[in-house]
Structures are given as C-alpha cells and as structure tokens.
Amino acid sequence: MAGVVHVPWYATGLRSDRLAAALGDIARVAMRYGARSYSVFRYQDDRYKFLQTAEFDSHEQWEAYWNGPEFRDFRVICSGWYQVPVLYGWTDLVVSGSLEPAHAARSSISEHVEGDLAG
C-alpha cells in the first residue's frame, strides 16, 4: 500500500547547516528507489529541527532506500550531526493539494477554453 514516510531529524550543536545540505542530497536519492516525491523541511522556530518525507508505492521500496548503500553511507558520514534514535513513521496520505504557478495556470486555462470553443 502506498504511503508517505516521515523522518524527524534533530541536528547536534553547530551542525545544522551541514545536516541540511546532507539531507538535501540523500532525499533526492529516494527517486532511484521508486519514490513518487520527496521533501525536506527545516523549522523556522528551531533551526536544528528537520522533517524529511518521501512518498512510496510500497513499504518495501522505502526499506530498500532506508537500508540501501547511499543511506548507510549517509549514516556513517553524518553520524555525529544528528541525535539518535531516528524513528520514522509510515503514514497513509489522506488528502493533498497544491497550486500551480500563475503562468502555468493561465496557459492551461486558455488552452482548455480554446479547445472547448473550437471543438
């Protein structure tokens, strides 16, 4: 069953910028393991706190990513940059939405209207 994984990270002293960069790199790797999407959030009220998310079709894909060589290397190289334990949560996506950029929304609306009027 498809799901979204939430991984909370908390940086150790003076390592939050390095952890932010490293999380950005490792988050992208999820796409190699079949992720539909990935993101990393950094909290504004606590610059040491991060939330990594990734959407996968199956829990097996997530486990392959989490236990894969890239993430193992990440944990070795960055082991002193975050607090342990790191406990992820597999969640069901109930609803989501987004807005298109204004220029993309305008072009798709005009194409749709022209197509409807012409045909």
Biotite code that builds the C-alpha atoms (Angstrom):
import biotite.structure as struc

atoms = struc.array([
    struc.Atom([0.000, 0.000, 0.000], chain_id="A", res_id=1, res_name="MET", atom_name="CA", element="C"),
    struc.Atom([1.277, 3.469, -0.892], chain_id="A", res_id=2, res_name="ALA", atom_name="CA", element="C"),
    struc.Atom([2.371, 5.708, 1.916], chain_id="A", res_id=3, res_name="GLY", atom_name="CA", element="C"),
    struc.Atom([4.392, 8.705, 2.970], chain_id="A", res_id=4, res_name="VAL", atom_name="CA", element="C"),
    struc.Atom([7.298, 8.265, 5.334], chain_id="A", res_id=5, res_name="VAL", atom_name="CA", element="C"),
    struc.Atom([8.056, 10.992, 7.883], chain_id="A", res_id=6, res_name="HIS", atom_name="CA", element="C"),
    struc.Atom([11.584, 11.053, 9.274], chain_id="A", res_id=7, res_name="VAL", atom_name="CA", element="C"),
    struc.Atom([12.239, 13.595, 12.037], chain_id="A", res_id=8, res_name="PRO", atom_name="CA", element="C"),
    struc.Atom([15.862, 14.723, 12.346], chain_id="A", res_id=9, res_name="TRP", atom_name="CA", element="C"),
    struc.Atom([17.399, 16.898, 15.029], chain_id="A", res_id=10, res_name="TYR", atom_name="CA", element="C"),
    struc.Atom([20.870, 18.317, 14.415], chain_id="A", res_id=11, res_name="ALA", atom_name="CA", element="C"),
    struc.Atom([23.561, 18.412, 17.065], chain_id="A", res_id=12, res_name="THR", atom_name="CA", element="C"),
    struc.Atom([25.310, 21.644, 18.053], chain_id="A", res_id=13, res_name="GLY", atom_name="CA", element="C"),
    struc.Atom([26.616, 23.800, 15.197], chain_id="A", res_id=14, res_name="LEU", atom_name="CA", element="C"),
    struc.Atom([25.960, 21.092, 12.601], chain_id="A", res_id=15, res_name="ARG", atom_name="CA", element="C"),
    struc.Atom([22.502, 22.105, 11.376], chain_id="A", res_id=16, res_name="SER", atom_name="CA", element="C"),
    struc.Atom([23.717, 23.664, 8.119], chain_id="A", res_id=17, res_name="ASP", atom_name="CA", element="C"),
    struc.Atom([25.810, 20.620, 7.252], chain_id="A", res_id=18, res_name="ARG", atom_name="CA", element="C"),
    struc.Atom([22.897, 18.327, 8.092], chain_id="A", res_id=19, res_name="LEU", atom_name="CA", element="C"),
    struc.Atom([20.556, 20.435, 5.924], chain_id="A", res_id=20, res_name="ALA", atom_name="CA", element="C"),
    struc.Atom([22.871, 20.026, 2.938], chain_id="A", res_id=21, res_name="ALA", atom_name="CA", element="C"),
    struc.Atom([23.355, 16.300, 3.537], chain_id="A", res_id=22, res_name="ALA", atom_name="CA", element="C"),
    struc.Atom([19.599, 15.718, 3.903], chain_id="A", res_id=23, res_name="LEU", atom_name="CA", element="C"),
    struc.Atom([19.051, 17.559, 0.632], chain_id="A", res_id=24, res_name="GLY", atom_name="CA", element="C"),
    struc.Atom([21.445, 15.167, -1.078], chain_id="A", res_id=25, res_name="ASP", atom_name="CA", element="C"),
    struc.Atom([20.133, 11.932, 0.435], chain_id="A", res_id=26, res_name="ILE", atom_name="CA", element="C"),
    struc.Atom([16.466, 12.909, -0.023], chain_id="A", res_id=27, res_name="ALA", atom_name="CA", element="C"),
    struc.Atom([16.936, 13.078, -3.813], chain_id="A", res_id=28, res_name="ARG", atom_name="CA", element="C"),
    struc.Atom([18.227, 9.501, -3.839], chain_id="A", res_id=29, res_name="VAL", atom_name="CA", element="C"),
    struc.Atom([14.729, 8.282, -2.908], chain_id="A", res_id=30, res_name="ALA", atom_name="CA", element="C"),
    struc.Atom([13.704, 8.717, -6.546], chain_id="A", res_id=31, res_name="MET", atom_name="CA", element="C"),
    struc.Atom([16.129, 5.933, -7.527], chain_id="A", res_id=32, res_name="ARG", atom_name="CA", element="C"),
    struc.Atom([14.157, 3.594, -5.273], chain_id="A", res_id=33, res_name="TYR", atom_name="CA", element="C"),
    struc.Atom([10.752, 4.410, -6.749], chain_id="A", res_id=34, res_name="GLY", atom_name="CA", element="C"),
    struc.Atom([9.656, 7.381, -4.645], chain_id="A", res_id=35, res_name="ALA", atom_name="CA", element="C"),
    struc.Atom([6.875, 9.498, -6.117], chain_id="A", res_id=36, res_name="ARG", atom_name="CA", element="C"),
    struc.Atom([8.101, 12.566, -4.250], chain_id="A", res_id=37, res_name="SER", atom_name="CA", element="C"),
    struc.Atom([10.469, 13.714, -1.537], chain_id="A", res_id=38, res_name="TYR", atom_name="CA", element="C"),
    struc.Atom([10.914, 16.806, 0.615], chain_id="A", res_id=39, res_name="SER", atom_name="CA", element="C"),
    struc.Atom([12.968, 18.127, 3.491], chain_id="A", res_id=40, res_name="VAL", atom_name="CA", element="C"),
    struc.Atom([11.564, 20.792, 5.798], chain_id="A", res_id=41, res_name="PHE", atom_name="CA", element="C"),
    struc.Atom([13.606, 22.933, 8.187], chain_id="A", res_id=42, res_name="ARG", atom_name="CA", element="C"),
    struc.Atom([11.690, 24.506, 11.028], chain_id="A", res_id=43, res_name="TYR", atom_name="CA", element="C"),
    struc.Atom([11.929, 28.284, 11.353], chain_id="A", res_id=44, res_name="GLN", atom_name="CA", element="C"),
    struc.Atom([11.376, 28.333, 15.121], chain_id="A", res_id=45, res_name="ASP", atom_name="CA", element="C"),
    struc.Atom([14.110, 25.723, 15.731], chain_id="A", res_id=46, res_name="ASP", atom_name="CA", element="C"),
    struc.Atom([16.815, 25.691, 13.031], chain_id="A", res_id=47, res_name="ARG", atom_name="CA", element="C"),
    struc.Atom([18.129, 22.343, 14.323], chain_id="A", res_id=48, res_name="TYR", atom_name="CA", element="C"),
    struc.Atom([14.851, 20.527, 13.614], chain_id="A", res_id=49, res_name="LYS", atom_name="CA", element="C"),
    struc.Atom([14.115, 18.885, 10.226], chain_id="A", res_id=50, res_name="PHE", atom_name="CA", element="C"),
    struc.Atom([11.413, 16.711, 8.729], chain_id="A", res_id=51, res_name="LEU", atom_name="CA", element="C"),
    struc.Atom([12.170, 14.517, 5.738], chain_id="A", res_id=52, res_name="GLN", atom_name="CA", element="C"),
    struc.Atom([9.278, 12.998, 3.795], chain_id="A", res_id=53, res_name="THR", atom_name="CA", element="C"),
    struc.Atom([9.082, 10.608, 0.868], chain_id="A", res_id=54, res_name="ALA", atom_name="CA", element="C"),
    struc.Atom([6.103, 9.028, -0.864], chain_id="A", res_id=55, res_name="GLU", atom_name="CA", element="C"),
    struc.Atom([6.459, 5.412, -1.998], chain_id="A", res_id=56, res_name="PHE", atom_name="CA", element="C"),
    struc.Atom([4.118, 2.895, -3.590], chain_id="A", res_id=57, res_name="ASP", atom_name="CA", element="C"),
    struc.Atom([5.218, 0.188, -1.164], chain_id="A", res_id=58, res_name="SER", atom_name="CA", element="C"),
    struc.Atom([6.900, -0.168, 2.189], chain_id="A", res_id=59, res_name="HIS", atom_name="CA", element="C"),
    struc.Atom([9.443, -2.475, 0.527], chain_id="A", res_id=60, res_name="GLU", atom_name="CA", element="C"),
    struc.Atom([10.633, 0.412, -1.682], chain_id="A", res_id=61, res_name="GLN", atom_name="CA", element="C"),
    struc.Atom([11.091, 2.554, 1.409], chain_id="A", res_id=62, res_name="TRP", atom_name="CA", element="C"),
    struc.Atom([13.050, -0.159, 3.189], chain_id="A", res_id=63, res_name="GLU", atom_name="CA", element="C"),
    struc.Atom([15.292, -0.638, 0.145], chain_id="A", res_id=64, res_name="ALA", atom_name="CA", element="C"),
    struc.Atom([16.046, 3.104, 0.217], chain_id="A", res_id=65, res_name="TYR", atom_name="CA", element="C"),
    struc.Atom([16.491, 3.317, 4.008], chain_id="A", res_id=66, res_name="TRP", atom_name="CA", element="C"),
    struc.Atom([18.771, 0.251, 4.079], chain_id="A", res_id=67, res_name="ASN", atom_name="CA", element="C"),
    struc.Atom([20.476, 0.951, 0.746], chain_id="A", res_id=68, res_name="GLY", atom_name="CA", element="C"),
    struc.Atom([24.167, 1.768, 0.361], chain_id="A", res_id=69, res_name="PRO", atom_name="CA", element="C"),
    struc.Atom([23.588, 5.510, -0.065], chain_id="A", res_id=70, res_name="GLU", atom_name="CA", element="C"),
    struc.Atom([21.690, 5.834, 3.223], chain_id="A", res_id=71, res_name="PHE", atom_name="CA", element="C"),
    struc.Atom([24.149, 3.584, 5.023], chain_id="A", res_id=72, res_name="ARG", atom_name="CA", element="C"),
    struc.Atom([26.963, 5.867, 3.851], chain_id="A", res_id=73, res_name="ASP", atom_name="CA", element="C"),
    struc.Atom([24.932, 8.913, 4.934], chain_id="A", res_id=74, res_name="PHE", atom_name="CA", element="C"),
    struc.Atom([24.532, 7.486, 8.426], chain_id="A", res_id=75, res_name="ARG", atom_name="CA", element="C"),
    struc.Atom([28.262, 6.716, 8.684], chain_id="A", res_id=76, res_name="VAL", atom_name="CA", element="C"),
    struc.Atom([29.452, 10.095, 7.401], chain_id="A", res_id=77, res_name="ILE", atom_name="CA", element="C"),
    struc.Atom([26.852, 12.178, 9.237], chain_id="A", res_id=78, res_name="CYS", atom_name="CA", element="C"),
    struc.Atom([26.531, 10.102, 12.418], chain_id="A", res_id=79, res_name="SER", atom_name="CA", element="C"),
    struc.Atom([27.634, 12.944, 14.704], chain_id="A", res_id=80, res_name="GLY", atom_name="CA", element="C"),
    struc.Atom([25.452, 15.534, 13.012], chain_id="A", res_id=81, res_name="TRP", atom_name="CA", element="C"),
    struc.Atom([22.065, 14.399, 14.376], chain_id="A", res_id=82, res_name="TYR", atom_name="CA", element="C"),
    struc.Atom([20.566, 12.968, 17.539], chain_id="A", res_id=83, res_name="GLN", atom_name="CA", element="C"),
    struc.Atom([19.645, 9.314, 17.743], chain_id="A", res_id=84, res_name="VAL", atom_name="CA", element="C"),
    struc.Atom([17.474, 7.366, 17.693], chain_id="A", res_id=85, res_name="PRO", atom_name="CA", element="C"),
    struc.Atom([15.877, 8.378, 14.397], chain_id="A", res_id=86, res_name="VAL", atom_name="CA", element="C"),
    struc.Atom([12.391, 6.882, 14.354], chain_id="A", res_id=87, res_name="LEU", atom_name="CA", element="C"),
    struc.Atom([10.492, 7.167, 11.092], chain_id="A", res_id=88, res_name="TYR", atom_name="CA", element="C"),
    struc.Atom([6.752, 6.792, 10.639], chain_id="A", res_id=89, res_name="GLY", atom_name="CA", element="C"),
    struc.Atom([4.970, 5.171, 7.687], chain_id="A", res_id=90, res_name="TRP", atom_name="CA", element="C"),
    struc.Atom([1.736, 7.091, 7.074], chain_id="A", res_id=91, res_name="THR", atom_name="CA", element="C"),
    struc.Atom([-1.245, 6.938, 4.720], chain_id="A", res_id=92, res_name="ASP", atom_name="CA", element="C"),
    struc.Atom([-1.794, 10.023, 2.592], chain_id="A", res_id=93, res_name="LEU", atom_name="CA", element="C"),
    struc.Atom([-5.405, 11.070, 3.171], chain_id="A", res_id=94, res_name="VAL", atom_name="CA", element="C"),
    struc.Atom([-5.519, 14.233, 1.063], chain_id="A", res_id=95, res_name="VAL", atom_name="CA", element="C"),
    struc.Atom([-3.130, 16.673, -0.562], chain_id="A", res_id=96, res_name="SER", atom_name="CA", element="C"),
    struc.Atom([-3.297, 19.628, -2.871], chain_id="A", res_id=97, res_name="GLY", atom_name="CA", element="C"),
    struc.Atom([-1.189, 22.311, -4.443], chain_id="A", res_id=98, res_name="SER", atom_name="CA", element="C"),
    struc.Atom([-1.421, 25.426, -6.524], chain_id="A", res_id=99, res_name="LEU", atom_name="CA", element="C"),
    struc.Atom([0.085, 25.776, -9.954], chain_id="A", res_id=100, res_name="GLU", atom_name="CA", element="C"),
    struc.Atom([2.277, 28.798, -10.594], chain_id="A", res_id=101, res_name="PRO", atom_name="CA", element="C"),
    struc.Atom([0.200, 31.677, -12.029], chain_id="A", res_id=102, res_name="ALA", atom_name="CA", element="C"),
    struc.Atom([1.725, 31.487, -15.520], chain_id="A", res_id=103, res_name="HIS", atom_name="CA", element="C"),
    struc.Atom([1.128, 27.729, -15.780], chain_id="A", res_id=104, res_name="ALA", atom_name="CA", element="C"),
    struc.Atom([-2.458, 28.050, -14.578], chain_id="A", res_id=105, res_name="ALA", atom_name="CA", element="C"),
    struc.Atom([-3.187, 30.792, -17.144], chain_id="A", res_id=106, res_name="ARG", atom_name="CA", element="C"),
    struc.Atom([-1.765, 28.819, -20.062], chain_id="A", res_id=107, res_name="SER", atom_name="CA", element="C"),
    struc.Atom([-3.619, 25.626, -19.166], chain_id="A", res_id=108, res_name="SER", atom_name="CA", element="C"),
    struc.Atom([-6.900, 27.514, -18.725], chain_id="A", res_id=109, res_name="ILE", atom_name="CA", element="C"),
    struc.Atom([-6.573, 29.333, -22.048], chain_id="A", res_id=110, res_name="SER", atom_name="CA", element="C"),
    struc.Atom([-5.641, 26.116, -23.862], chain_id="A", res_id=111, res_name="GLU", atom_name="CA", element="C"),
    struc.Atom([-8.616, 24.356, -22.307], chain_id="A", res_id=112, res_name="HIS", atom_name="CA", element="C"),
    struc.Atom([-11.055, 27.168, -23.149], chain_id="A", res_id=113, res_name="VAL", atom_name="CA", element="C"),
    struc.Atom([-9.780, 27.487, -26.737], chain_id="A", res_id=114, res_name="GLU", atom_name="CA", element="C"),
    struc.Atom([-10.072, 23.725, -27.182], chain_id="A", res_id=115, res_name="GLY", atom_name="CA", element="C"),
    struc.Atom([-13.631, 23.718, -25.846], chain_id="A", res_id=116, res_name="ASP", atom_name="CA", element="C"),
    struc.Atom([-14.725, 26.622, -28.030], chain_id="A", res_id=117, res_name="LEU", atom_name="CA", element="C"),
    struc.Atom([-13.100, 25.216, -31.153], chain_id="A", res_id=118, res_name="ALA", atom_name="CA", element="C"),
    struc.Atom([-14.247, 21.692, -30.797], chain_id="A", res_id=119, res_name="GLY", atom_name="CA", element="C"),
])
